[in-house]
């Protein structure tokens, strides 16, 4: 009888340790197995929204004159490679006046990368 109780205790202990190890391995894989992607891709719609906000700020701060607010003709969103890196370009083009367009640049992650009148 003593051997049966000892054998039962060993099996029970081994089973408990095995289950605990399985739970640990599964929990660890779920915790750290989320992949390398941490943020969603910066979309063209997000680029347009962010560029429009910056464009309005340029007008309100006087960096662009009021003719940019009323004379806007076209807005384009394009992507390009510059120095081996992708950039999202939002251009605001007006009907009259010089310069004809203002360009706002973003990284693929949505970080503001600059603005100018040449698009370069």
Rosetta silent file (secondary structure, phi, psi, omega in degrees, C-alpha in Angstrom):
SEQUENCE: XXXXXXXXXXXXXXXXXXXXXXXXXXXXXXXXXXXXXXXXXXXXXXXXXXXXXXXXXXXXXXXXXXXXXXXXXXXXXXXXXXXXXXXXXXXXXXXXXXXXXXXXXXXXXXXXXXXXXXXX
SCORE:     score description
SCORE:     0.000 S_00000001
   1 L     0.000  -36.337 -179.653    0.000    0.000    0.000 S_00000001
   2 H   -64.440  -38.679  179.032    2.896    2.274    0.800 S_00000001
   3 H   -65.380  -38.452  179.627    4.341    1.749   -2.718 S_00000001
   4 H   -66.344  -43.020  178.885    1.046    2.656   -4.364 S_00000001
   5 H   -64.745  -40.614  179.694    0.762    5.890   -2.355 S_00000001
   6 H   -66.559  -42.613  179.360    4.389    6.792   -3.153 S_00000001
   7 H   -64.888  -42.041  178.256    3.891    6.056   -6.855 S_00000001
   8 H   -62.253  -41.571  179.352    0.665    8.118   -6.893 S_00000001
   9 H   -64.462  -42.189  179.748    2.456   11.040   -5.216 S_00000001
  10 H   -65.361  -44.241  178.821    5.310   10.928   -7.787 S_00000001
  11 H   -63.757  -45.144 -179.926    2.904   10.810  -10.733 S_00000001
  12 H   -61.565  -44.100  180.000    0.811   13.609   -9.261 S_00000001
  13 H   -65.359  -44.521  178.797    3.884   15.760   -8.608 S_00000001
  14 H   -62.583  -40.979  178.692    5.260   15.104  -12.115 S_00000001
  15 H   -65.035  -41.708  178.569    1.919   15.921  -13.683 S_00000001
  16 H   -62.693  -44.255  179.514    1.670   19.168  -11.704 S_00000001
  17 H   -65.270  -41.758  179.293    5.167   20.231  -12.769 S_00000001
  18 H   -62.082  -44.486  179.192    4.421   19.346  -16.420 S_00000001
  19 H   -64.581  -41.697  178.848    1.201   21.364  -16.420 S_00000001
  20 H   -62.278  -41.234  179.023    2.942   24.324  -14.774 S_00000001
  21 H   -65.525  -41.002  178.741    5.699   24.238  -17.423 S_00000001
  22 H   -63.261  -43.361  178.379    3.135   24.105  -20.246 S_00000001
  23 H   -61.611  -42.938  179.605    1.260   27.076  -18.810 S_00000001
  24 H   -62.096  -47.069 -178.647    4.526   29.013  -18.487 S_00000001
  25 H   -64.286  -44.048  179.792    5.592   28.271  -22.083 S_00000001
  26 H   -65.279  -43.075  179.402    2.179   29.160  -23.526 S_00000001
  27 H   -63.691  -41.169  179.795    1.956   32.378  -21.492 S_00000001
  28 H   -65.133  -42.256 -179.555    5.466   33.413  -22.555 S_00000001
  29 H   -67.159  -34.937  177.004    4.757   32.784  -26.231 S_00000001
  30 H   -70.273  -35.846 -178.321    1.533   34.795  -26.050 S_00000001
  31 H   -71.011  -43.957 -173.004    3.255   37.654  -24.250 S_00000001
  32 H  -103.940   -2.089 -176.172    6.266   37.983  -26.510 S_00000001
  33 L   -95.380   35.615 -176.585    4.934   36.560  -29.754 S_00000001
  34 L   -85.793   -6.218  179.091    3.188   39.700  -30.989 S_00000001
  35 L    90.046  176.007 -175.249    5.495   40.250  -33.967 S_00000001
  36 L   -88.529   -8.876 -176.820    7.643   43.183  -34.978 S_00000001
  37 L   -84.502  120.624 -177.468    4.878   45.532  -36.047 S_00000001
  38 L  -108.991  -17.986 -178.490    4.154   48.091  -33.339 S_00000001
  39 L  -142.814  153.079  177.294    2.128   50.698  -35.185 S_00000001
  40 L   -70.713  157.982  178.981   -0.251   50.842  -38.090 S_00000001
  41 L   -67.667  143.453  176.845    0.957   52.210  -41.395 S_00000001
  42 L   -74.328  114.709 -174.454    0.603   55.961  -41.931 S_00000001
  43 L   -87.606  166.873  177.206   -2.170   56.218  -44.531 S_00000001
  44 H   -65.951  -33.976  176.621   -2.719   58.829  -47.216 S_00000001
  45 H   -63.699  -43.805  177.547   -5.837   59.995  -45.392 S_00000001
  46 H   -63.554  -38.803  177.724   -3.796   60.549  -42.220 S_00000001
  47 H   -62.027  -43.282  178.921   -1.167   62.383  -44.295 S_00000001
  48 H   -63.049  -44.802  179.881   -3.865   64.639  -45.742 S_00000001
  49 H   -62.102  -45.745 -178.538   -5.336   65.375  -42.304 S_00000001
  50 H   -67.924  -41.170  179.754   -1.948   66.148  -40.772 S_00000001
  51 H   -66.664  -38.183  178.559   -0.822   68.231  -43.766 S_00000001
  52 H   -63.253  -40.480  177.815   -4.070   70.227  -43.760 S_00000001
  53 H   -63.408  -43.970  178.131   -3.567   71.072  -40.103 S_00000001
  54 H   -66.059  -39.861  178.386    0.014   72.211  -40.805 S_00000001
  55 H   -59.683  -46.648  177.598   -1.130   74.148  -43.880 S_00000001
  56 H   -61.755  -38.015  178.079   -3.728   76.014  -41.798 S_00000001
  57 H   -65.872  -39.493  178.212   -1.062   76.790  -39.181 S_00000001
  58 H   -61.599  -38.522  178.429    1.251   78.215  -41.861 S_00000001
  59 H   -70.622  -46.563 -177.065   -1.542   80.559  -42.981 S_00000001
  60 H   -67.015  -28.451  178.900   -2.572   81.592  -39.450 S_00000001
  61 L   -87.881   -1.771  177.673    1.058   82.304  -38.458 S_00000001
  62 L    83.743    7.341  177.496    1.610   84.417  -41.576 S_00000001
  63 L   -71.949  -30.197  171.854    4.151   82.056  -43.185 S_00000001
  64 L  -119.886  137.431 -178.848    1.728   81.817  -46.122 S_00000001
  65 L   -75.645  171.356 -173.409   -0.349   84.848  -47.111 S_00000001
  66 L   -63.424  -21.353  179.138   -4.152   84.843  -47.185 S_00000001
  67 H   -62.954  -22.294  177.029   -4.275   84.156  -50.938 S_00000001
  68 H   -70.635  -27.891 -177.793   -3.360   80.556  -50.094 S_00000001
  69 H   -76.031  -40.657 -175.540   -6.563   80.160  -48.109 S_00000001
  70 H   -96.000  -20.538 -174.009   -8.991   81.325  -50.788 S_00000001
  71 L  -101.969   18.122 -178.188   -7.087   80.463  -53.971 S_00000001
  72 E   -68.710  129.637 -177.647   -6.486   76.765  -53.410 S_00000001
  73 E  -109.262  -37.547 -171.149   -7.060   74.792  -56.606 S_00000001
  74 E  -152.841  146.856  173.463   -5.749   71.284  -56.031 S_00000001
  75 E  -128.421  128.780  179.845   -4.356   68.968  -53.346 S_00000001
  76 E  -123.794  146.136  174.972   -2.255   65.931  -54.298 S_00000001
  77 E  -123.231  121.618  179.680   -0.856   63.093  -52.224 S_00000001
  78 E  -134.656  166.607  172.256    2.070   61.154  -53.676 S_00000001
  79 E  -119.831  150.514  178.900    4.900   58.952  -52.490 S_00000001
  80 E  -150.565  164.801  173.704    8.507   59.209  -53.577 S_00000001
  81 E  -104.114  131.402  177.287   11.958   57.919  -52.759 S_00000001
  82 E  -135.809  121.320 -178.122   14.473   60.440  -51.495 S_00000001
  83 L    54.054   39.924  177.328   17.989   59.415  -50.523 S_00000001
  84 L    79.740    1.161 -179.087   16.851   55.783  -50.500 S_00000001
  85 E  -117.864  146.618  176.746   13.936   56.424  -48.139 S_00000001
  86 E   -75.771  146.225  174.395   10.229   56.653  -48.868 S_00000001
  87 E  -137.802  146.815  172.372    8.419   59.941  -48.284 S_00000001
  88 E  -102.669  127.611 -176.593    4.780   60.919  -48.474 S_00000001
  89 E  -115.787  126.682  173.770    4.300   64.282  -50.167 S_00000001
  90 E  -113.351  120.393 -179.310    1.160   66.389  -49.839 S_00000001
  91 E  -113.275  135.619  176.195    1.081   69.329  -52.246 S_00000001
  92 E  -110.505  117.442 -177.337   -1.305   72.276  -52.058 S_00000001
  93 E  -113.887  138.276 -179.673   -1.554   74.116  -55.393 S_00000001
  94 E  -111.178  163.859 -175.618   -3.208   77.459  -55.929 S_00000001
  95 L   -70.162  -45.799 -173.245   -4.745   79.072  -59.020 S_00000001
  96 L  -131.246  161.094  174.794   -2.704   82.279  -59.082 S_00000001
  97 L    95.618  162.500  177.698    0.442   83.743  -57.631 S_00000001
  98 L  -121.125  138.009   -3.821    3.988   82.639  -57.071 S_00000001
  99 L   -70.880  158.447 -174.397    5.001   80.239  -55.774 S_00000001
 100 L   -79.128  -26.325 -175.019    2.330   78.022  -57.290 S_00000001
 101 E  -145.720  154.963  170.813    2.486   75.201  -54.702 S_00000001
 102 E  -122.386  137.377 -176.126    3.582   74.344  -51.177 S_00000001
 103 E  -116.312  134.964  178.146    4.780   70.807  -50.395 S_00000001
 104 E  -121.650  130.120 -172.682    4.638   69.088  -47.013 S_00000001
 105 E  -112.658  142.470  177.135    6.689   65.920  -46.457 S_00000001
 106 E  -134.685  150.976  171.578    6.208   63.005  -44.047 S_00000001
 107 E   -75.526  165.799  177.544    8.084   59.808  -43.286 S_00000001
 108 L   -60.605  -19.112  178.294    6.215   56.506  -43.806 S_00000001
 109 L   -91.950   -1.571  175.789    5.570   56.490  -40.042 S_00000001
 110 L    97.136    8.404  179.251    3.930   59.929  -40.164 S_00000001
 111 L   -80.775  133.198  178.227    6.755   62.073  -38.825 S_00000001
 112 E   -61.406  128.896 -176.853    6.887   65.581  -40.300 S_00000001
 113 E  -115.090   -2.610  177.315    9.970   65.778  -42.547 S_00000001
 114 E   135.530  175.763  176.769    9.740   69.359  -43.821 S_00000001
 115 E  -153.919  152.679  177.050    7.981   71.673  -46.244 S_00000001
 116 E  -163.887 -177.558 -179.598    8.953   73.945  -49.119 S_00000001
 117 L  -100.804   -6.302 -175.149    7.789   75.578  -52.348 S_00000001
 118 L  -100.504  -24.923 -176.065    9.875   73.489  -54.772 S_00000001
 119 L    82.635    4.603 -179.372    8.889   69.923  -53.937 S_00000001
 120 L   -96.137    0.000    0.000   12.553   68.935  -53.791 S_00000001
